[in-house]
């Protein structure tokens, strides 16, 4: 059986949502040194109008969840970890991010897509409360 080389649309959306949430948590952590407590209650006002997005609760992440996502990123092979960190934590133009990763933009995108494939299973398992994962094996 061939290893997966790409994700379906819903799988990709899941991975990017988890990474975006982790990046927001990480930025908050760097901004004031505090993440959310392990247990916290959030309440939202119900929407007054049908279809009003104000009543839709935001994704709330605990420190434990964010650290689990970070663990999944950290066990990636170094070149893949580097592109994920540049994409989600440092920003900038694609050419700048690629240069910081010592590769061209095409290689940066290819590595990022492979990282998403390798992150999907451990992130999914963590979201379902399953254990930790060992380093994924992938072709660079």
Contact map, one row per residue, 1 for C-alpha under 8 A:
11100000000000000000000000000000000000000000000000000000000000000000000000000000000000000000000000000000000000000000000000000000000000000000
11110000000000000000000000000000000000000000000000000000000000000000000000000000000000000000000000000000000000000000000000000000000000000000
11111000000000000000000000000000000000000000000000000000000000000000000000000000000000000000000000000000000000000000000000000000000000000000
01111110000000000000000000000000000000000000000000000000000000000000000000000000000000000000000000000000000000000000100000000000000000000000
00111110000000000000000000000000000000000000000000000000000000000000000000000000000000000000000000000000000000000100100000000000000000000000
00011111000000000000000000000000000000000000000000000000000000000000000000000000000000000000000000000000000000001100100000000000000000000000
00011111111100000000000000000000000000000000000000000000000000000000000000000000000000000000000000000000000000000001100000000000000000000000
00000111111100000000000000000000000000000000000000000000000000000000000000000000000000000000000000000000000000000000000000000000000000000000
00000011111110000000000000000000000000000000000000000000000000000000000000000000000000000000000000000000000000000000000000000000000000000000
00000011111111000000000000000000000000000000000000000000000000000000000000000000000000000000000000000000000000000000000000000000000000000000
00000011111111100000000000000000000000000000000000000000000000000000000000000000000000000000000000000000000000000000000100000000000000000000
00000011111111110000000000000000000000000000000000000000000000000000000000000000000000000000000000000000000000000001000100000000000000000000
00000000111111111000000000000000000000000000000000000000000000000000000000000000000000000000000000000000000000000000000000000000000000000000
00000000011111111100000000000000000000000000000000000000000000000000000000000000000000000000000000000000000000000000000100000000000000000000
00000000001111111110000000000000000000000000000000000000000000000000000000000000000000000000000000000000000000000001001100100000000000000000
00000000000111111111000000000000000000000000000000000000000000000000000000000000000000000000000000000000000000000001000000000000000000000000
00000000000011111111100000000000000000000000000000000000000000000000000000000000000000000000000000000000000000000000000000000000000000000000
00000000000001111111110000000000000000000000000000000000000000000000100000000000000000000000000000000000000000000000000000100000000000000000
00000000000000111111111000000000000000000000000000000000000000000000100000000000000000010000000000000000000000000000000000000000000000000000
00000000000000011111111100000000000000000000000000000000000000000000000000000000000000010000000000000000000000000000000000000000000000000000
00000000000000001111111110000000000000000000000000000000001010000100000000000000000000000000000000000000000000000000000000000000000000000000
00000000000000000111111111000000000000000000000000000000000010000100110000000000000000000000000000000000000000000000000000000000000000000000
00000000000000000011111111100000000000000000000000000000000000000000000000000000000000011000000000000000000000000000000000000000000000000000
00000000000000000001111111110000000000000000000000000000000000000000000000000000000000000000000000000000000000000000000000000000000000000000
00000000000000000000111111111000001000000000000000000000000010000100000000000000000000000000000000000000000000000000000000000000000000000000
00000000000000000000011111111100001000000000000000000000000000000000000000000000000000001000000000000000000000000000000000000000000000000000
00000000000000000000001111111110000000000000000000000000000000000000000000000000000000001000000000000000000000000000000000000000000000000000
00000000000000000000000111111111111000000000000000000000000000000000000000000000000000000000000000000000000000000000000000000000000000000000
00000000000000000000000011111111111000000000000000000000000000000000000000000000000000000000000000000000000000000000000000000000000000000000
00000000000000000000000001111111110000000000000000000000000000000000000000000000000000000000000000000000000000000000000000000000000000000000
00000000000000000000000000111111100000000000000000000000000000000000000000000000000000000000000000000000000000000000000000000000000000000000
00000000000000000000000000011111110000000000000000000000000000000000000000000000000000000000000000000000000000000000000000000000000000000000
00000000000000000000000000011111111000000000000000000000000000000000000000000000000000000000000000000000000000000000000000000000000000000000
00000000000000000000000000011101111100000000000000000000000000000000000000000000000000000000000000000000000000000000000000000000000000000000
00000000000000000000000011011000111110000000000000000000000001100000000000000000000000000000000000000000000000000000000000000000000000000000
00000000000000000000000000000000011111010000000000000000000011100000000000000000000000000000000000000000000000000000000000000000000000000000
00000000000000000000000000000000001111110000000000000000000001100000000000000000000000000000000000000000000000000000000000000000000000000000
00000000000000000000000000000000000111110000000000000000000001110000000000000000000000000000000000000000000000000000000000000000000000000000
00000000000000000000000000000000000011111000000000000000000001000000000000000000000000000000000000000000000000000000000000000000000000000000
00000000000000000000000000000000000111111100000000000000000001000000000000000000000000000000000000000000000000000000000000000000000000000000
00000000000000000000000000000000000000111110000000000000000000000000000000000000000000000000000000000000000000000000000000000000000000000000
00000000000000000000000000000000000000011111000000000000000000000000000000000000000000000000000000000000000000000000000000000000000000000000
00000000000000000000000000000000000000001111100000000000000000000000000000000000000000000000000000000000000000000000000000000000000000000000
00000000000000000000000000000000000000000111110000000011100000000000000000000000000000000000000000000000000000000000000000000000000000000000
00000000000000000000000000000000000000000011111000000110000000000000000000000000000000000000000000000000000000000000000000000000000000000000
00000000000000000000000000000000000000000001111100000111000000000000000000000000000000000000000000000000000000000000000000000000000000000000
00000000000000000000000000000000000000000000111111011111000000000000000000000000000000000000000000000000000000000000000000000000000000000000
00000000000000000000000000000000000000000000011111010010000000000000000000000000000000000000000000000000000000000000000000000000000000000000
00000000000000000000000000000000000000000000001111110000000000000000000000000000000000000000000000000000000000000000000000000000000000000000
00000000000000000000000000000000000000000000001111110000000000000000000000000000000000000000000000000000000000000000000000000000000000000000
00000000000000000000000000000000000000000000000011111000000000000000000000000000000000000000000000000000000000000000000000000000000000000000
00000000000000000000000000000000000000000000001111111111000000000000000000000000000000000000000000000000000000000000000000000000000000000000
00000000000000000000000000000000000000000000001000111111000000000000000000000000000000000000000000000000000000000000000000000000000000000000
00000000000000000000000000000000000000000000111000011111100000000000000000000000000000000000000000000000000000000000000000000000000000000000
00000000000000000000000000000000000000000001111100011111100000000000000000000000000000000000000000000000000000000000000000000000000000000000
00000000000000000000000000000000000000000001011000011111110000000000000000000000000000000000000000000000000000000000000000000000000000000000
00000000000000000000000000000000000000000001000000000111111000000000000000000000000000000000000000000000000000000000000000000000000000000000
00000000000000000000000000000000000000000000000000000001111100000000000000000000000000000000000000000000000000000000000000000000000000000000
00000000000000000000100000000000000000000000000000000000111110000000000000000000000000000000000000000000000000000000000000000000000000000000
00000000000000000000000000000000000000000000000000000000011111000000000000000000000000000000000000000000000000000000000000000000000000000000
00000000000000000000110010000000000100000000000000000000001111101100000000000000000000000000000000000000000000000000000000000000000000000000
00000000000000000000000000000000001111110000000000000000000111111100000000000000000000000000000000000000000000000000000000000000000000000000
00000000000000000000000000000000001111000000000000000000000011111110000000000000000000000000000000000000000000000000000000000000000000000000
00000000000000000000000000000000000001000000000000000000000001111111000000000000000000000000000000000000000000000000000000000000000000000000
00000000000000000000000000000000000000000000000000000000000011111111100000000000000000000000000000000000000000000000000000000000000000000000
00000000000000000000110010000000000000000000000000000000000011111111110000000000000000000000000000000000000000000000000000000000000000000000
00000000000000000000000000000000000000000000000000000000000000111111111000000000000000000000000000000000000000000000000000000000000000000000
00000000000000000000000000000000000000000000000000000000000000011111111100000000000000000000000000000000000000000000000000000100000000000000
00000000000000000110010000000000000000000000000000000000000000001111111110000000000000000000000000000000000000000000000000100100000000000000
00000000000000000000010000000000000000000000000000000000000000000111111111000000000000000000000000000000000000000000000000000000000000000000
00000000000000000000000000000000000000000000000000000000000000000011111111100000000000000000000000000000000000000000000000000000000000000000
00000000000000000000000000000000000000000000000000000000000000000001111111110000000000000000000000000000000000000000001001100000000010000000
00000000000000000000000000000000000000000000000000000000000000000000111111110000100100000000000000000000000000000000001000000000000000000000
00000000000000000000000000000000000000000000000000000000000000000000011111110000100000000000000000000000000000000000000000000000000000000000
00000000000000000000000000000000000000000000000000000000000000000000001111111000100000000000000000000000000000000000000000000000000001110000
00000000000000000000000000000000000000000000000000000000000000000000000111111101100000000000000000000000000000000010011000000000000000110000
00000000000000000000000000000000000000000000000000000000000000000000000000111111100000000000000000000000000000000000000000000000000000110000
00000000000000000000000000000000000000000000000000000000000000000000000000011111110000000000000000000000000000000000000000000000000000000000
00000000000000000000000000000000000000000000000000000000000000000000000000001111111000000000000000001000000000100000000000000000000000000000
00000000000000000000000000000000000000000000000000000000000000000000000000011111111100000000000000000000000000110110000000000000000000000000
00000000000000000000000000000000000000000000000000000000000000000000000011111111111110000000000000000000000000000010000000000000000000000000
00000000000000000000000000000000000000000000000000000000000000000000000000000111111111000000000000001000000000000000000000000000000000000000
00000000000000000000000000000000000000000000000000000000000000000000000000000011111111100000000011001000000100110000000000000000000000000000
00000000000000000000000000000000000000000000000000000000000000000000000010000001111111111000000000000000000000010010000000000000000000000000
00000000000000000000000000000000000000000000000000000000000000000000000000000000111111111100000000000000000000000000000000000000000000000000
00000000000000000000000000000000000000000000000000000000000000000000000000000000011111111110000010011000000000000000000000000000000000000000
00000000000000000000000000000000000000000000000000000000000000000000000000000000001111111110000010000000000000000000000000000000000000000000
00000000000000000011001000000000000000000000000000000000000000000000000000000000000111111110000000000000000000000000000000000000000000000000
00000000000000000000001001100000000000000000000000000000000000000000000000000000000111111110000000000000000000000000000000000000000000000000
00000000000000000000000000000000000000000000000000000000000000000000000000000000000011111111000000000000000000000000000000000000000000000000
00000000000000000000000000000000000000000000000000000000000000000000000000000000000001111111100010000000000000000000000000000000000000000000
00000000000000000000000000000000000000000000000000000000000000000000000000000000000000000111110110000000000000000000000000000000000000000000
00000000000000000000000000000000000000000000000000000000000000000000000000000000000000000011111110000000000000000000000000000000000000000000
00000000000000000000000000000000000000000000000000000000000000000000000000000000000000000001111111000000100000000000000000000000000000000000
00000000000000000000000000000000000000000000000000000000000000000000000000000000000000000000111111100001100000000000000000000000000000000000
00000000000000000000000000000000000000000000000000000000000000000000000000000000000000000001111111110000000000000000000000000000000000000000
00000000000000000000000000000000000000000000000000000000000000000000000000000000001001100011111111111000000100000000000000000000000000000000
00000000000000000000000000000000000000000000000000000000000000000000000000000000001000000000011111111111101100000000000000000000000000000000
00000000000000000000000000000000000000000000000000000000000000000000000000000000000000000000001111111111100000000000000000000000000000000000
00000000000000000000000000000000000000000000000000000000000000000000000000000000000001000000000111111110000000000000000000000000000000000000
00000000000000000000000000000000000000000000000000000000000000000000000000000010011001000000000011111110000100000000000000000000000000000000
00000000000000000000000000000000000000000000000000000000000000000000000000000000000000000000000001111111000000000000000000000000000000000000
00000000000000000000000000000000000000000000000000000000000000000000000000000000000000000000000001111111101100000000000000000000000000000000
00000000000000000000000000000000000000000000000000000000000000000000000000000000000000000000001001100111111100000000000000000000000000000000
00000000000000000000000000000000000000000000000000000000000000000000000000000000000000000000011001100011111110000000000000000000000000000000
00000000000000000000000000000000000000000000000000000000000000000000000000000000000000000000000000000001111111000000000000000000000000000000
00000000000000000000000000000000000000000000000000000000000000000000000000000000000000000000000001000011111111100000000000000000000000000000
00000000000000000000000000000000000000000000000000000000000000000000000000000000001000000000000011001011111111110000000000000000000000000000
00000000000000000000000000000000000000000000000000000000000000000000000000000000000000000000000000000000111111111000000000000000000000000000
00000000000000000000000000000000000000000000000000000000000000000000000000000000000000000000000000000000011111111100000000000000000000000000
00000000000000000000000000000000000000000000000000000000000000000000000000000011001000000000000000000000001111111110000000000000000000000001
00000000000000000000000000000000000000000000000000000000000000000000000000000001001100000000000000000000000111111111000000000000000000000000
00000100000000000000000000000000000000000000000000000000000000000000000000000000000000000000000000000000000011111111100000000000000000000000
00001100000000000000000000000000000000000000000000000000000000000000000000000001000000000000000000000000000001111111110000000000000000000100
00000000000000000000000000000000000000000000000000000000000000000000000000010001100100000000000000000000000000111111111000000000000000000000
00000010000100110000000000000000000000000000000000000000000000000000000000000000000000000000000000000000000000011111111100000000000000000000
00011110000000000000000000000000000000000000000000000000000000000000000000000000000000000000000000000000000000001111111110000000000000000000
00000000000000000000000000000000000000000000000000000000000000000000000000010000000000000000000000000000000000000111111111000000000000011100
00000000000000100000000000000000000000000000000000000000000000000000000110010000000000000000000000000000000000000011111111100000000000000000
00000000001101100000000000000000000000000000000000000000000000000000000000000000000000000000000000000000000000000001111111110000000000000000
00000000000000000000000000000000000000000000000000000000000000000000000000000000000000000000000000000000000000000000111111111000000000000000
00000000000000000000000000000000000000000000000000000000000000000000000100000000000000000000000000000000000000000000011111111100000110000000
00000000000000100100000000000000000000000000000000000000000000000000100100000000000000000000000000000000000000000000001111111110000000000000
00000000000000000000000000000000000000000000000000000000000000000000000000000000000000000000000000000000000000000000000111111111000000000000
00000000000000000000000000000000000000000000000000000000000000000000000000000000000000000000000000000000000000000000000011111111111000000000
00000000000000000000000000000000000000000000000000000000000000000001100000000000000000000000000000000000000000000000000001111111111100000000
00000000000000000000000000000000000000000000000000000000000000000000000000000000000000000000000000000000000000000000000000111111110000000000
00000000000000000000000000000000000000000000000000000000000000000000000000000000000000000000000000000000000000000000000000011111110000000000
00000000000000000000000000000000000000000000000000000000000000000000000000000000000000000000000000000000000000000000000000001111111000000000
00000000000000000000000000000000000000000000000000000000000000000000000000000000000000000000000000000000000000000000000000001111111100000000
00000000000000000000000000000000000000000000000000000000000000000000000000000000000000000000000000000000000000000000000000001100111110000000
00000000000000000000000000000000000000000000000000000000000000000000000000000000000000000000000000000000000000000000000001000100011111000000
00000000000000000000000000000000000000000000000000000000000000000000000100000000000000000000000000000000000000000000000001000000001111110000
00000000000000000000000000000000000000000000000000000000000000000000000000100000000000000000000000000000000000000000000000000000000111110000
00000000000000000000000000000000000000000000000000000000000000000000000000111000000000000000000000000000000000000000000000000000000011111000
00000000000000000000000000000000000000000000000000000000000000000000000000111000000000000000000000000000000000000000010000000000000011111100
00000000000000000000000000000000000000000000000000000000000000000000000000000000000000000000000000000000000000000000010000000000000000111110
00000000000000000000000000000000000000000000000000000000000000000000000000000000000000000000000000000000000000000100010000000000000000011111
00000000000000000000000000000000000000000000000000000000000000000000000000000000000000000000000000000000000000000000000000000000000000001111
00000000000000000000000000000000000000000000000000000000000000000000000000000000000000000000000000000000000000100000000000000000000000000111
